[in-house]
């Protein structure tokens, strides 16, 4: 589906009015009295995301008309309204809808409505060879009627493209998306001006990445480390902000194998890497005036005759040794080497990792927030603020030496799991051991956020694209020149 911006209303088969709460009487159609009466009878009042559908005759033509509520008209309300409109019309038979905003709506607000519609319309039908006629998408174009939404739309179109890319990566099955093919999917980012660098197994062996490679050794799919660099500052920002994503393209748990029920969901255990790749596409697409590096540690965790065993000891790139007590606590083993490499190569002042790291975070937060862990209060506050604005919300958890002691090993520098309790915190404490002195670091445990079993305001059931908007907003707020 495409979004168009036009100063005048085009000829379409459908018309939508974005109606603020209490503004129902302001409809400009000649048949508005009938619409208002029908909407009132259906108890439509303009509440955010609610809708009312009817048909009117205009100039001898039957026209589908949808009223969609925008509530108070905030940016978030406009996005939800756009999402509701797309959900209603996507497979309705309508092909082109023009949207007029009723009341005092800014160009930004109108653009955000289009943004919400574009996000909600995304779906993956790649592998469907048969589909009921009524389930097939028909809506091809949404035209936002506005004289001043064009400038704002440029940013949101780029962010929507980044979110769509993340959803694509997260949705693909593991026989299609694996470390090597993940890299190939990202090659097109070079066309946007992103510098792509890739380390293969031999290069990582030479660097001493025994922790990351230990996870990958049970799979026929070789590991990769992918780095994507965007410098929109013209070289004036010497040190980039670095985002590191966990990219376990499928996680069986290895020898510590997961239960069969639900294991198919582990195709999205690369959601952190997917978010980083999508965010890089968004930032480059809108030509962000910032220096940003995205790094993805890509492995597949499988149980074969060469797989890592519980009790093995591996040496990380940092030189620290790790006793692997549970091969299903593999994400931290991937991230620690990726974090070490990122700091050695780019010498950043700020590093943020995103990972579907622990099931424990779902026990704590469900699907409403991602967990935030940080060694810096200012960075934590900036992330929480960006989460509130973007809708990718975060909740901060503690770090302390009391939790740190839970991962001490009697025969190595550390073990990769703690005890029964505080699993998300001990995972974060593990990662913290690989952060250099003076580096501001945050860890985002996004396990409950990258996939949804039910539709949301701006996504259908499945991949949500969580993390792209968060990164984009943080960069816009704190790292753009």
C-alpha positions in Angstrom: 0.0 0.0 0.0 1.2 3.5 -0.8 0.7 6.8 0.9 0.2 10.0 -1.2 0.1 13.6 -0.1 -2.2 15.9 -2.1 -3.4 19.5 -1.5 -6.7 18.6 -3.1 -9.0 15.7 -2.9 -8.5 13.2 -5.8 -11.2 11.1 -7.4 -11.4 7.9 -5.3 -13.8 5.1 -4.6 -13.7 5.9 -0.8 -13.5 8.9 1.4 -12.5 9.1 5.0 -12.8 11.9 7.6 -10.5 12.0 10.5 -12.8 13.4 13.2 -11.7 14.8 16.5 -13.7 14.0 19.6 -16.8 16.3 19.5 -16.2 17.5 16.0 -18.8 15.3 14.2 -21.0 18.2 13.2 -18.3 19.7 11.1 -18.4 17.2 8.2 -18.3 19.0 4.8 -20.3 16.5 2.8 -23.8 17.4 1.5 -25.0 14.2 3.1 -23.4 14.9 6.4 -26.6 15.2 8.3 -27.4 11.6 7.5 -23.9 10.5 8.3 -24.0 12.4 11.6 -27.3 10.8 12.5 -26.0 7.3 11.6 -22.8 7.8 13.4 -24.6 9.1 16.5 -26.9 6.1 16.4 -23.8 3.8 16.3 -22.4 5.8 19.2 -19.4 7.1 17.3 -18.1 10.2 19.1 -14.6 10.6 17.7 -12.8 8.5 20.3 -9.3 7.6 19.2 -9.2 4.6 16.8 -13.0 4.1 16.6 -14.7 4.2 13.2 -18.1 4.3 11.5 -18.7 3.3 7.9 -21.5 4.2 5.5 -22.3 5.0 1.9 -23.4 8.3 0.3 -24.2 9.4 -3.2 -22.1 12.3 -4.5 -22.4 13.6 -8.1 -24.3 10.5 -9.1 -21.6 8.2 -7.7 -21.9 5.8 -4.7 -19.1 6.6 -2.3 -17.9 4.7 0.7 -17.4 7.0 3.6 -15.5 6.1 6.8 -15.3 8.3 9.9 -12.3 7.6 12.1 -11.8 9.1 15.5 -8.7 11.0 16.4 -9.5 11.8 20.0 -7.6 14.8 21.2 -5.6 15.0 18.0 -2.2 14.2 19.5 0.5 12.6 17.3 -0.1 9.2 18.9 -3.9 9.6 18.4 -3.4 10.4 14.7 -1.2 7.3 14.3 -3.9 5.1 15.9 -6.5 6.6 13.7 -4.5 5.9 10.6 -4.0 2.4 11.8 -7.7 1.9 12.5 -8.5 3.2 9.0 -6.1 0.8 7.3 -7.3 -2.2 9.3 -10.9 -1.4 8.3 -10.3 -0.9 4.6 -7.3 -3.1 3.8 -9.3 -6.0 2.4 -12.7 -4.3 2.2 -12.8 -4.0 -1.6 -11.8 -0.3 -1.5 -8.8 0.5 -3.6 -8.1 4.2 -3.0 -9.2 6.3 -0.1 -8.8 10.0 0.3 -8.5 11.2 3.9 -9.6 14.7 5.0 -8.8 15.9 8.5 -11.6 17.8 10.3 -10.5 20.6 12.5 -7.2 22.3 13.2 -4.7 19.5 12.2 -1.1 20.3 11.6 0.9 18.9 8.7 2.8 16.8 11.2 -0.5 15.4 12.5 -1.7 14.6 9.0 1.6 12.9 8.2 1.3 10.8 11.4 -2.1 9.6 10.3 -0.6 8.4 7.1 2.3 6.8 9.0 -0.1 4.9 11.2 -2.0 3.7 8.1 1.2 2.5 6.4 2.4 0.7 9.5 -0.9 -1.1 10.0 -1.2 -2.2 6.4 2.0 -4.2 6.5 1.6 -7.9 6.2 3.6 -10.8 4.8 1.9 -13.0 2.2 5.0 -14.3 0.6 4.4 -17.9 1.1 0.6 -18.0 0.6 -0.4 -19.7 -2.7 -4.1 -19.8 -1.8 -6.1 -17.1 0.0 -9.9 -16.5 0.4 -11.0 -13.7 -1.9 -12.3 -11.6 1.1 -8.9 -11.9 2.8 -6.9 -10.5 -0.1 -5.7 -6.9 0.3 -7.4 -4.5 -2.0 -6.4 -1.1 -0.7 -3.6 0.3 -2.9 -3.4 4.0 -2.0 -4.2 6.3 0.9 -4.1 9.9 -0.1 -3.8 12.4 2.8 -5.4 15.6 1.7 -3.1 18.3 3.2 -1.3 21.4 2.0 1.6 21.1 4.5 2.2 17.4 5.3 4.8 16.8 2.7 7.9 17.9 4.7 6.8 15.9 7.8 6.0 12.9 5.6 9.6 12.5 4.4 10.8 11.5 7.8 7.9 9.2 8.6 8.0 7.4 5.2 11.7 6.6 5.9 10.9 5.3 9.4 8.0 3.2 8.1 10.4 1.7 5.5 12.7 0.8 8.4 9.9 -0.7 10.5 8.8 -2.8 7.4 12.3 -4.1 6.9 12.5 -5.2 10.5 9.2 -6.9 10.3 10.3 -8.7 7.1 13.4 -10.0 8.8 11.7 -11.1 11.9 8.9 -12.8 10.0 11.0 -14.9 7.7 11.4 -18.6 8.6 14.8 -19.9 9.6 15.3 -22.0 6.5 15.1 -18.7 4.5 16.8 -16.3 6.9 20.0 -17.4 8.5 23.3 -15.6 9.2 24.5 -15.5 5.6 21.2 -14.6 4.1 20.5 -11.9 6.8 23.7 -10.2 5.6 22.5 -10.4 2.0 19.1 -8.9 2.9 21.0 -5.9 4.3 23.2 -5.3 1.2 20.7 -2.9 -0.3 21.4 -0.5 2.6 24.6 0.4 0.8 22.5 2.2 -1.8 21.4 4.6 0.9 25.0 5.4 1.8 25.5 2.9 4.6 29.0 1.3 4.8 28.7 -2.5 5.1 31.4 -4.6 6.8 31.1 -8.4 7.4 33.3 -10.7 9.4 33.1 -14.4 8.6 34.0 -17.4 10.8 37.7 -17.3 9.9 38.0 -13.6 10.8 36.2 -14.1 14.1 38.4 -17.0 14.9 41.4 -14.8 14.4 40.0 -12.2 16.7 39.4 -14.8 19.4 35.6 -14.6 19.4 35.3 -18.0 21.1 32.1 -17.1 22.9 30.0 -16.2 19.8 31.5 -19.0 17.7 30.8 -21.5 20.5 27.1 -20.9 20.0 27.3 -21.3 16.2 29.4 -24.5 16.2 26.4 -26.8 16.2 24.9 -25.4 13.0 25.8 -25.9 9.4 25.0 -22.2 9.0 28.2 -20.3 9.6 28.1 -17.2 11.9 28.6 -13.7 10.7 29.2 -10.3 12.3 27.6 -7.5 10.3 28.5 -3.8 10.8 26.5 -1.0 9.2 27.9 2.5 9.5 26.0 5.7 8.6 27.7 9.1 8.9 25.4 11.9 8.2 27.7 14.5 9.8 30.2 14.7 7.0 32.9 13.4 9.3 32.5 16.0 12.0 31.3 13.4 14.6 34.4 11.3 15.2 32.8 8.8 17.6 29.6 7.1 16.6 26.8 6.0 18.8 26.7 2.2 18.5 23.7 -0.2 18.5 24.3 -3.9 18.9 21.7 -6.5 18.1 21.4 -10.1 19.0 20.8 -12.1 15.8 20.1 -15.7 16.7 18.3 -16.6 13.5 16.9 -19.8 15.1 17.3 -20.9 18.7 16.6 -24.5 19.5 18.4 -24.0 22.8 21.2 -26.2 21.6 22.0 -29.2 23.8 19.9 -27.6 26.5 17.1 -28.0 24.1 13.8 -26.1 24.4 10.4 -27.9 24.6 8.9 -28.7 21.2 5.7 -26.8 21.8 6.2 -23.2 20.6 9.7 -23.7 19.4 8.7 -22.4 15.9 8.5 -18.9 17.5 12.3 -19.0 17.9 12.7 -17.7 14.3 12.3 -14.3 15.9 15.1 -14.6 18.3 17.0 -12.3 16.0 14.6 -9.5 16.8 17.3 -7.3 18.2 19.4 -7.6 15.1 16.3 -7.0 13.0 15.6 -3.8 14.9 19.1 -2.5 14.4 19.0 -3.2 10.7 15.6 -1.5 10.3 16.8 1.5 12.3 19.8 1.9 10.1 17.6 1.9 7.1 15.3 4.5 8.7 18.2 6.8 9.7 19.9 6.6 6.3 16.5 6.9 4.5 15.8 10.2 6.2 19.5 11.3 6.0 19.8 11.7 9.8 22.6 14.2 10.7 24.2 11.7 13.0 27.1 9.2 13.1 25.6 5.8 13.9 26.9 2.2 13.7 24.7 -0.8 13.8 26.2 -4.2 14.6 24.5 -7.6 14.4 25.9 -10.8 15.9 24.4 -13.5 13.7 24.3 -17.2 14.6 22.1 -20.2 14.6 21.9 -22.3 17.8 21.5 -26.0 16.9 22.1 -29.3 18.6 24.4 -31.6 16.6 27.4 -33.8 17.3 29.6 -30.7 17.3 27.4 -28.5 19.4 28.6 -26.8 22.5 27.9 -28.8 25.7 26.8 -27.7 29.1 29.9 -27.4 31.2 32.2 -26.2 28.3 34.4 -23.3 28.9 35.0 -20.7 26.2 37.3 -17.7 25.9 35.7 -14.5 24.7 37.3 -11.8 22.6 37.9 -9.8 25.7 40.0 -12.6 27.1 37.5 -13.4 29.9 36.5 -17.0 30.2 32.9 -18.3 30.5 31.6 -21.5 31.9 28.6 -22.4 29.7 26.1 -24.1 32.1 23.1 -23.7 29.8 23.4 -23.6 26.0 20.0 -21.9 25.9 21.5 -18.8 27.5 23.2 -18.2 24.2 22.3 -14.6 23.4 24.6 -13.1 25.9 27.4 -15.3 24.6 26.9 -13.7 21.1 26.5 -10.2 22.4 29.6 -10.1 24.6 31.9 -10.7 21.7 30.0 -8.3 19.5 30.2 -5.6 22.2 33.9 -6.1 22.7 34.5 -5.8 18.9 32.3 -2.7 18.7 34.3 -0.9 21.4 37.6 -1.9 20.0 36.9 -0.8 16.4 34.7 2.3 16.9 35.8 3.5 20.4 32.2 4.8 21.1 31.1 6.8 24.1 27.7 5.3 24.0 26.7 1.6 23.3 23.2 0.2 23.4 22.3 -3.4 22.8 18.9 -4.8 21.9 18.1 -8.5 22.4 15.3 -11.0 22.8 17.4 -12.2 25.7 15.3 -13.7 28.5 12.0 -15.3 29.0 12.1 -13.9 32.5 11.5 -10.4 31.1 8.1 -11.6 29.9 7.3 -12.8 33.4 8.1 -9.3 34.7 6.7 -7.0 32.0 4.5 -9.1 29.7 4.1 -7.4 26.3 3.8 -3.8 27.5 7.4 -2.7 28.0 10.9 -3.8 27.2 13.4 -4.1 30.0 16.0 -1.4 30.4 19.3 -1.9 32.2 22.0 0.8 32.2 25.2 1.9 33.9 24.3 5.6 33.3 21.3 7.4 34.6 21.3 10.1 31.9 21.3 7.6 29.1 18.6 5.6 30.9 16.4 8.8 31.2 17.0 9.6 27.5 15.9 6.1 26.4 12.8 6.2 28.6 11.9 9.6 27.1 12.4 8.4 23.6 10.3 5.3 24.3 7.4 7.4 25.5 7.5 9.6 22.4 7.9 6.7 20.0 5.6 4.3 21.6 8.4 1.7 22.0 8.2 1.9 25.8 10.9 0.8 28.4 10.9 0.0 32.1 14.2 0.3 34.0 15.5 -2.6 36.2 18.4 -2.5 38.7 22.0 -3.6 38.4 24.2 -4.2 41.5 27.1 -6.2 42.8 24.7 -8.4 44.7 23.3 -9.7 41.4 26.7 -9.7 39.9 28.0 -12.3 42.3 25.3 -14.7 41.2 27.3 -15.3 37.9 30.7 -15.9 39.4 32.1 -19.3 38.5 34.4 -21.5 40.6 36.4 -22.6 37.6 36.2 -19.7 35.1 35.8 -15.9 35.2 32.0 -16.3 35.1 29.2 -18.6 34.2 26.5 -17.8 31.7 23.5 -18.2 34.0 22.7 -17.2 37.6 20.3 -19.0 39.8 16.5 -19.4 39.6 15.7 -15.8 40.3 16.4 -12.4 38.7 17.2 -14.0 35.3 16.9 -10.9 33.3 19.1 -8.9 35.8 21.9 -11.6 35.9 21.9 -11.6 32.1 22.4 -7.9 32.1 25.1 -8.2 34.7 26.9 -10.7 32.5 26.9 -8.2 29.6 28.1 -5.4 31.8 31.3 -7.3 32.4 32.2 -6.6 28.8 31.7 -2.9 28.8 34.9 -0.8 29.0 35.4 1.8 31.7 33.9 5.2 30.8 31.5 3.8 28.1 27.9 4.7 28.7 25.9 1.5 28.1 22.3 0.3 28.0 20.9 -3.1 27.5 17.3 -3.5 26.2 15.7 -6.9 26.7 13.0 -6.8 24.1 11.8 -10.5 24.2 8.2 -9.5 25.0 7.9 -6.9 22.3 9.1 -8.1 18.9 6.2 -10.4 18.2 2.5 -10.1 19.0 -0.1 -12.8 19.1 -2.8 -10.3 18.4 -3.2 -7.1 16.3 -2.2 -3.8 17.8 -3.0 -0.2 16.9 -0.3 0.0 14.2 0.6 -3.7 13.5 -1.2 -6.9 12.6 -0.6 -10.1 14.5 3.0 -11.1 14.1 6.2 -9.0 13.9 5.8 -5.5 15.5 9.0 -3.8 14.3 9.7 -2.8 17.9 13.0 -0.9 18.4 13.2 1.0 15.1 11.1 3.9 16.3 12.9 3.9 19.6 16.3 4.2 18.0 15.2 6.8 15.5 13.7 8.9 18.3 16.8 8.6 20.5 19.1 9.6 17.7 16.8 12.5 16.7 16.7 13.8 20.3 20.3 13.3 21.4 22.7 12.5 18.6 21.7 14.6 15.6 23.7 17.7 14.9 
